[in-house]
Amino acid sequence: MRQTAGPVRARQVGEVLGVDISVRGKLEPLRGKLVRLADRGWLRKLPDGRFTTRL
């Protein structure tokens, strides 16, 4: 997240982490982890579904 210039989608995070993004079943657990981090206050989830670091 800190390496990007702005908010990112779960798909972009998956690409950087090496997750097979062509299979939706592989991307959904990653999205769930990002949502969990947002719920805990580590990330910020924007209304359009993108994630960014907490300000």
C-alpha positions as CSV (number, residue, x, y, z in Angstrom):
1,M,0.0,0.0,0.0
2,R,2.8,2.4,0.9
3,Q,4.5,1.8,-2.5
4,T,1.6,3.1,-4.5
5,A,0.7,6.7,-5.3
6,G,-2.9,6.3,-4.4
7,P,-5.7,3.9,-3.5
8,V,-5.5,0.4,-5.0
9,R,-7.9,-2.5,-5.7
10,A,-7.5,-6.0,-4.3
11,R,-6.6,-7.1,-7.8
12,Q,-3.6,-4.8,-7.8
13,V,-2.5,-6.0,-4.4
14,G,-2.8,-9.6,-5.6
15,E,-0.6,-8.8,-8.6
16,V,2.2,-7.5,-6.4
17,L,1.9,-10.4,-4.0
18,G,2.0,-13.0,-6.7
19,V,-1.6,-14.3,-6.2
20,D,-3.2,-15.8,-9.3
21,I,-5.7,-13.0,-10.0
22,S,-7.3,-14.8,-13.0
23,V,-9.2,-17.1,-10.6
24,R,-11.8,-15.2,-8.5
25,G,-11.6,-17.8,-5.8
26,K,-8.0,-16.9,-5.1
27,L,-8.7,-13.2,-5.0
28,E,-11.7,-13.3,-2.6
29,P,-9.6,-14.4,0.5
30,L,-7.2,-11.5,-0.2
31,R,-10.1,-9.1,-0.4
32,G,-11.4,-10.5,2.9
33,K,-8.0,-9.9,4.6
34,L,-7.9,-6.3,3.3
35,V,-11.5,-5.7,4.6
36,R,-10.4,-7.1,8.0
37,L,-7.4,-4.8,8.1
38,A,-9.7,-1.9,7.3
39,D,-12.1,-2.9,10.1
40,R,-9.2,-3.0,12.5
41,G,-8.0,0.5,11.4
42,W,-4.8,-0.5,9.6
43,L,-6.2,0.4,6.2
44,R,-9.0,2.6,4.9
45,K,-11.6,1.2,2.6
46,L,-13.1,3.8,0.2
47,P,-16.8,3.6,-1.0
48,D,-15.7,2.5,-4.5
49,G,-14.0,-0.6,-3.1
50,R,-10.4,0.6,-3.2
51,F,-8.0,0.5,-0.2
52,T,-5.5,3.0,1.0
53,T,-3.3,3.5,4.0
54,R,-4.8,5.1,7.0
55,L,-4.1,8.8,7.2
